Amino acid sequence: MTAPRITIVGASLAGLRTAEAVHAALPAARITLVGDEPLAPYNRPPLSKEAAETLARDTTAREAVFGKLLLRSKLSPAALSLRLGSGAVALEPGGVRLADGALVPGERVIAATGLRPRRLPLPGAEARRHVLRSFDDLVRLAPSLRPGARMVVIGGGFIGCEIAATGRKLGLEATIVEPSPQPMLRALGPRVAAAMAALHRAHGVVLLTGRSVAGFSDEGVILDDGQALAAEVIVEALGSHPNVEWLAGSGADLRDGVLVDDRMVAPGAEGLMAVGDVARFVNPLFGPEARRTEHWCVPGQTAKRVGETLAAEAAGTALATRFAPMPSFWSDQHGMRLQAFGAPSLADACRVLEGELSLVGRAPVIVEYLRGGEPVGVLGLGANPAALAKARARLDAALTETLTA
């Protein structure tokens, strides 16, 4: 029997972990990993934190910084073929068409193409404007992160808040412009977001909430109320778009990422699967709605599920378990670790289990998130790991009961 050809599009954490899972399930498979960047797969979360700080302090340390970001894998070149530097432009009956015109064959194609940053569709100040999604983005940004420089961050989500905190640590003046009443509001809810806003202000970050950007000038940013903000550095941290354009015409549901079923298979698109940030699926822990989850844990969880699916197909058996992964995420801001489990963004209320929100950044705090009175998430702010593990066990028990009800 001919060994199956499996092409994974996206040389990311999701792509590499999927390649490992595929190889474990089907050791004879011929696996190709396609990436638009010329770089081998690397870890992205540190780009707005420790990697940014290190490279800003020493812009000649590119190789050392990238070496720390590089993802390690035990897969040999014989087990995994890398095609880097040319991204996918189309899914065709014979495989994946690349930007350089090459066709990478594959009976099974797995989308791991992730996200790209949103940009403001406004002209001006191009030389000062940055996004932060790739290592090349960081290399371009780092020389601007010098003490005394004025930085305006457009968007108060996690990346925006992280780079603002990094900027303050490096001695920059940092301002966040956020249309919502608080930074990270959707992810954390109003009470915790307000506490995080207080933490940022205590560290010298200027928060301009309820404001948006109307334009750019030679000096910096112009807000919707006419206020002009001088800035040598402008970071657009406005969220992301799923990279799905190359799948147009495939038959897959691409309304928000790639819709997949419990097996990570895309209905309507023969031979297509999806993993990581680009995959939209139903997590029965949180109800019947399919959602994308942009957390670092999801690449590994969805990659493992692909391996389970392919192993079951090869054995001619059904999957033994439902796919109900526990989401988790973390962020480091102003020397404090924020760590969450579950889906706090789905909550309609929260309660403090330990500490006081007024002391965020100075004392440990643990918050439980509720939907309809039932736990859906837990968050630690500088929390003791043992105490947070106990709160997570409580959450696990509540969600497992929901799943089996």
C-alpha positions as CSV (number, residue, x, y, z in Angstrom):
1,M,0.0,0.0,0.0
2,T,1.3,3.5,-1.0
3,A,2.2,5.6,2.0
4,P,-0.2,8.5,2.3
5,R,1.0,12.0,1.3
6,I,-0.1,14.6,3.9
7,T,0.6,18.3,3.4
8,I,0.4,20.7,6.4
9,V,0.1,24.4,5.4
10,G,1.5,26.7,8.0
11,A,5.0,26.2,9.5
12,S,3.9,27.3,12.9
13,L,3.5,25.8,16.3
14,A,0.2,24.2,15.1
15,G,1.9,22.9,11.9
16,L,4.9,21.4,13.6
17,R,2.8,19.8,16.4
18,T,0.4,18.4,13.8
19,A,3.3,16.9,11.8
20,E,4.5,15.2,15.0
21,A,1.0,13.9,15.7
22,V,0.6,12.6,12.1
23,H,3.9,10.9,12.2
24,A,3.1,9.2,15.5
25,A,-0.3,8.0,14.1
26,L,1.0,7.1,10.6
27,P,4.8,6.5,10.7
28,A,4.9,5.7,7.0
29,A,3.2,8.9,5.9
30,R,5.0,11.3,3.7
31,I,4.6,14.6,5.5
32,T,5.3,18.0,4.0
33,L,5.2,21.2,6.0
34,V,4.7,24.4,4.0
35,G,5.5,27.9,5.4
36,D,5.4,31.3,3.9
37,E,8.2,32.6,6.1
38,P,11.8,31.4,5.3
39,L,12.2,30.6,9.0
40,A,11.8,27.2,10.7
41,P,8.8,27.0,13.1
42,Y,9.2,29.2,16.2
43,N,7.3,30.3,19.3
44,R,5.4,33.6,18.9
45,P,4.1,34.7,22.4
46,P,7.5,36.0,23.5
47,L,7.6,38.5,20.6
48,S,5.8,41.1,22.7
49,K,7.5,40.3,25.9
50,E,11.0,38.9,26.7
51,A,12.1,38.6,23.0
52,A,11.2,42.3,22.4
53,E,13.0,43.4,25.6
54,T,16.2,41.4,24.7
55,L,16.3,42.5,21.1
56,A,15.6,46.1,22.0
57,R,18.5,46.2,24.4
58,D,20.8,44.5,21.8
59,T,19.7,44.7,18.2
60,T,22.7,42.6,17.1
61,A,21.3,39.6,19.1
62,R,19.0,38.3,16.4
63,E,20.4,34.8,16.2
64,A,20.5,34.4,19.9
65,V,16.9,35.6,20.3
66,F,15.6,33.5,17.5
67,G,17.5,30.5,18.8
68,K,15.4,30.8,22.0
69,L,12.2,31.1,20.0
70,L,12.9,28.1,17.7
71,L,10.7,25.1,18.3
72,R,12.4,21.8,18.8
73,S,11.2,18.6,17.2
74,K,12.4,15.0,17.2
75,L,11.2,14.5,13.6
76,S,14.0,13.8,11.2
77,P,14.3,15.2,7.6
78,A,13.3,11.7,6.4
79,A,10.0,12.0,8.4
80,L,9.2,15.6,7.6
81,S,10.0,17.6,4.5
82,L,10.0,21.4,4.9
83,R,9.0,23.8,2.1
84,L,9.7,27.3,3.5
85,G,9.6,30.8,2.0
86,S,6.6,30.4,-0.3
87,G,3.0,30.3,1.1
88,A,-0.1,28.5,-0.2
89,V,-2.3,30.4,-2.7
90,A,-4.8,27.7,-3.5
91,L,-6.1,24.2,-2.7
92,E,-6.3,22.2,-5.9
93,P,-7.5,18.6,-6.6
94,G,-3.9,17.5,-6.7
95,G,-2.6,19.3,-3.7
96,V,-1.6,22.8,-2.6
97,R,-0.5,25.4,-5.0
98,L,2.3,27.7,-3.7
99,A,3.0,31.4,-4.4
100,D,6.1,30.3,-6.4
101,G,3.9,28.2,-8.7
102,A,4.9,24.8,-7.3
103,L,2.3,22.2,-6.6
104,V,2.8,20.2,-3.3
105,P,0.8,17.0,-3.7
106,G,-1.3,15.6,-0.9
107,E,-4.3,13.3,-0.5
108,R,-4.9,15.0,2.9
109,V,-4.3,18.7,3.5
110,I,-4.2,20.2,7.0
111,A,-4.7,24.0,7.3
112,A,-2.5,25.5,10.1
113,T,-2.2,28.9,8.5
114,G,-3.1,30.8,11.7
115,L,-3.7,34.6,11.7
116,R,-2.4,37.8,10.3
117,P,-2.6,41.2,12.0
118,R,-5.5,43.7,11.3
119,R,-4.3,47.0,10.0
120,L,-6.0,50.4,10.0
121,P,-7.0,51.3,6.4
122,L,-5.6,54.8,6.9
123,P,-2.6,56.3,5.2
124,G,0.3,58.1,6.8
125,A,3.2,57.6,9.2
126,E,4.1,54.4,7.5
127,A,7.7,54.4,8.6
128,R,6.6,54.6,12.3
129,R,3.8,52.0,12.1
130,H,4.4,48.4,13.2
131,V,2.5,45.2,13.9
132,L,3.9,42.3,15.9
133,R,3.1,38.8,14.6
134,S,6.3,37.6,13.1
135,F,10.0,37.6,14.0
136,D,10.6,39.9,11.1
137,D,8.0,42.3,12.6
138,L,10.0,42.3,15.9
139,V,13.3,42.8,14.1
140,R,11.8,45.9,12.4
141,L,10.3,47.2,15.7
142,A,13.1,46.6,18.1
143,P,15.5,49.4,17.2
144,S,12.6,51.9,17.9
145,L,12.1,50.6,21.4
146,R,14.7,53.0,23.0
147,P,14.4,54.9,26.3
148,G,12.5,58.2,26.1
149,A,10.8,57.3,22.8
150,R,7.0,57.9,22.7
151,M,5.0,54.8,21.8
152,V,1.3,54.8,20.9
153,V,-0.3,51.3,21.0
154,I,-3.6,51.1,19.1
155,G,-5.6,48.4,20.7
156,G,-5.8,47.3,24.3
157,G,-5.9,43.5,23.9
158,F,-3.3,41.2,25.2
159,I,-0.6,42.0,22.6
160,G,-1.2,45.7,23.0
161,C,-1.0,45.6,26.7
162,E,2.1,43.3,26.7
163,I,4.1,45.5,24.3
164,A,3.0,48.6,26.3
165,A,4.3,47.0,29.5
166,T,7.5,46.0,27.7
167,G,7.9,49.5,26.5
168,R,7.6,50.9,30.0
169,K,10.2,48.5,31.2
170,L,12.5,49.7,28.5
171,G,12.0,53.3,29.4
172,L,9.6,54.4,26.7
173,E,6.5,56.6,27.2
174,A,3.6,54.3,26.4
175,T,0.0,55.3,25.5
176,I,-2.7,52.7,24.7
177,V,-5.7,53.9,22.6
178,E,-8.7,51.5,23.1
179,P,-12.3,52.1,21.9
180,S,-13.7,50.0,24.8
181,P,-14.1,51.3,28.3
182,Q,-11.3,49.1,29.6
183,P,-8.3,47.2,28.1
184,M,-8.8,43.4,27.6
185,L,-12.5,43.9,28.4
186,R,-13.9,41.1,26.3
187,A,-11.4,38.6,27.5
188,L,-11.5,39.5,31.2
189,G,-14.8,41.1,32.0
190,P,-15.4,44.7,33.4
191,R,-14.2,44.1,37.0
192,V,-10.9,42.4,36.2
193,A,-10.3,44.7,33.2
194,A,-10.7,47.7,35.4
195,A,-8.1,46.2,37.9
196,M,-5.7,45.6,35.0
197,A,-6.2,49.2,33.8
198,A,-5.3,50.4,37.3
199,L,-2.1,48.2,37.2
200,H,-1.1,49.7,33.8
201,R,-1.7,53.3,35.0
202,A,0.3,52.6,38.2
203,H,3.3,51.6,35.9
204,G,3.0,54.8,33.9
205,V,1.0,53.7,30.9
206,V,-1.4,56.3,29.7
207,L,-4.8,54.7,28.8
208,L,-7.1,56.5,26.5
209,T,-10.2,54.4,26.6
210,G,-13.4,55.1,24.6
211,R,-11.2,56.6,21.8
212,S,-10.3,55.4,18.3
213,V,-7.8,56.6,15.7
214,A,-9.1,58.9,13.0
215,G,-5.8,59.3,11.1
216,F,-2.1,59.7,11.1
217,S,0.2,62.7,10.7
218,D,3.9,63.2,10.3
219,E,4.2,63.5,14.1
220,G,2.0,60.6,15.1
221,V,-1.6,59.7,15.7
222,I,-4.8,61.7,15.5
223,L,-7.8,60.5,17.6
224,D,-11.5,60.7,16.8
225,D,-11.9,63.6,19.2
226,G,-9.2,65.6,17.4
227,Q,-6.5,65.0,19.9
228,A,-3.0,64.6,18.4
229,L,-0.5,62.2,20.0
230,A,3.1,62.6,19.1
231,A,4.8,59.2,18.6
232,E,8.1,57.9,17.3
233,V,6.7,54.4,17.5
234,I,3.1,53.3,16.6
235,V,2.1,49.7,17.2
236,E,-1.2,48.5,15.7
237,A,-2.5,45.7,17.9
238,L,-6.1,45.5,16.6
239,G,-6.6,41.8,16.5
240,S,-6.2,39.4,13.6
241,H,-7.7,37.9,10.4
242,P,-7.7,34.1,9.9
243,N,-5.6,33.2,6.9
244,V,-8.1,31.3,4.8
245,E,-8.1,33.0,1.4
246,W,-6.1,30.2,-0.1
247,L,-9.0,27.9,0.6
248,A,-11.5,29.9,-1.5
249,G,-13.6,27.5,-3.6
250,S,-12.7,24.5,-1.5
251,G,-16.2,23.9,-0.2
252,A,-15.2,24.6,3.4
253,D,-17.1,27.0,5.6
254,L,-14.7,30.0,5.8
255,R,-16.9,32.5,7.5
256,D,-14.6,32.8,10.5
257,G,-11.6,30.5,10.0
258,V,-12.2,27.0,8.9
259,L,-15.2,25.2,10.3
260,V,-14.3,21.6,11.4
261,D,-16.2,18.8,13.1
262,D,-15.2,16.8,16.1
263,R,-12.5,15.1,14.1
264,M,-10.9,18.3,12.8
265,V,-12.3,17.5,9.4
266,A,-13.7,20.4,7.3
267,P,-17.2,19.4,6.1
268,G,-17.7,20.1,2.4
269,A,-14.0,20.1,1.5
270,E,-12.7,16.6,0.6
271,G,-9.5,15.7,2.4
272,L,-9.2,19.0,4.3
273,M,-8.6,19.3,8.0
274,A,-7.7,22.4,10.1
275,V,-5.9,23.0,13.4
276,G,-4.8,25.9,15.7
277,D,-6.0,29.5,15.6
278,V,-7.7,29.0,12.2
279,A,-9.9,26.1,13.2
280,R,-13.5,26.8,14.3
281,F,-15.1,24.0,16.2
282,V,-17.7,23.1,18.8
283,N,-16.3,22.6,22.3
284,P,-19.1,20.8,24.2
285,L,-17.7,22.1,27.5
286,F,-19.1,25.5,26.5
287,G,-22.2,24.8,24.4
288,P,-23.2,24.1,20.8
289,E,-21.7,27.2,19.1
290,A,-18.5,26.7,17.0
291,R,-15.8,29.1,17.9
292,R,-12.1,29.8,17.1
293,T,-9.9,29.9,20.2
294,E,-6.7,32.0,19.8
295,H,-4.8,30.5,22.7
296,W,-1.3,28.9,22.8
297,C,-2.7,25.6,24.0
298,V,-5.0,25.1,21.0
299,P,-2.3,24.1,18.4
300,G,-1.3,21.1,20.6
301,Q,-4.8,20.1,21.4
302,T,-6.1,20.2,17.8
303,A,-2.9,18.5,16.6
304,K,-3.4,15.7,19.0
305,R,-6.9,15.3,17.7
306,V,-5.8,15.1,14.1
307,G,-3.5,12.2,15.1
308,E,-6.3,10.4,16.9
309,T,-8.5,10.9,13.8
310,L,-6.0,9.5,11.4
311,A,-5.1,6.6,13.7
312,A,-8.8,5.7,14.0
313,E,-9.2,5.9,10.2
314,A,-6.2,3.7,9.6
315,A,-7.6,1.1,12.1
316,G,-11.1,1.4,10.8
317,T,-12.5,2.3,14.2
318,A,-14.5,5.2,15.7
319,L,-12.9,7.8,17.9
320,A,-13.1,6.7,21.5
321,T,-13.7,10.2,23.1
322,R,-15.4,13.5,22.3
323,F,-13.2,16.4,21.6
324,A,-13.6,18.7,24.6
325,P,-10.3,20.5,25.2
326,M,-9.8,22.8,28.2
327,P,-8.6,26.2,26.9
328,S,-5.9,28.0,28.8
329,F,-3.9,31.2,28.3
330,W,-1.4,33.4,30.0
331,S,0.1,36.8,29.8
332,D,3.0,38.6,31.5
333,Q,2.4,42.3,32.2
334,H,4.5,44.6,34.5
335,G,6.1,41.6,36.1
336,M,2.8,39.8,36.9
337,R,1.7,36.5,35.4
338,L,-1.9,36.4,34.4
339,Q,-3.1,32.8,33.8
340,A,-6.6,31.6,32.9
341,F,-8.4,28.3,32.2
342,G,-11.7,27.8,30.6
343,A,-13.6,30.5,28.8
344,P,-13.8,33.7,30.9
345,S,-15.1,35.6,27.9
346,L,-18.3,33.7,27.9
347,A,-19.1,34.6,31.5
348,D,-21.9,37.0,32.7
349,A,-20.5,37.4,36.2
350,C,-17.4,36.7,38.2
351,R,-16.5,36.4,41.9
352,V,-13.2,36.7,43.7
353,L,-12.1,33.5,45.3
354,E,-8.8,34.8,46.8
355,G,-7.4,38.3,47.4
356,E,-8.7,41.6,46.3
357,L,-8.9,43.1,42.8
358,S,-7.7,46.5,44.2
359,L,-4.4,44.8,45.0
360,V,-3.7,43.3,41.6
361,G,0.0,43.4,41.0
362,R,0.8,43.6,44.7
363,A,-0.9,40.5,46.1
364,P,-2.2,37.2,44.6
365,V,-5.8,37.2,43.2
366,I,-7.9,34.4,41.9
367,V,-11.2,35.0,40.1
368,E,-13.9,32.5,39.1
369,Y,-16.0,33.3,36.1
370,L,-19.7,32.2,35.9
371,R,-22.3,31.8,33.2
372,G,-25.8,31.3,34.5
373,G,-24.4,30.7,37.9
374,E,-22.1,27.9,36.8
375,P,-18.3,28.1,36.5
376,V,-16.9,28.6,33.0
377,G,-13.5,29.9,33.8
378,V,-10.9,30.7,36.4
379,L,-8.2,33.4,36.4
380,G,-5.1,33.8,38.5
381,L,-3.4,37.2,38.7
382,G,0.1,36.7,40.3
383,A,-1.5,33.6,41.9
384,N,0.2,30.9,43.8
385,P,0.3,27.8,41.5
386,A,-1.1,25.5,44.1
387,A,-4.0,27.7,44.9
388,L,-4.7,28.2,41.2
389,A,-4.6,24.5,40.6
390,K,-7.2,24.0,43.3
391,A,-9.5,26.5,41.6
392,R,-8.9,24.9,38.2
393,A,-9.9,21.5,39.7
394,R,-13.1,23.0,40.8
395,L,-13.7,24.3,37.3
396,D,-12.8,20.9,35.7
397,A,-15.3,19.2,37.9
398,A,-18.1,21.7,37.1
399,L,-17.4,21.5,33.3
400,T,-17.2,17.7,33.4
401,E,-20.5,17.5,35.1
402,T,-22.0,19.7,32.4
403,L,-20.5,17.5,29.7
404,T,-21.9,14.3,31.1
405,A,-25.3,15.7,32.0
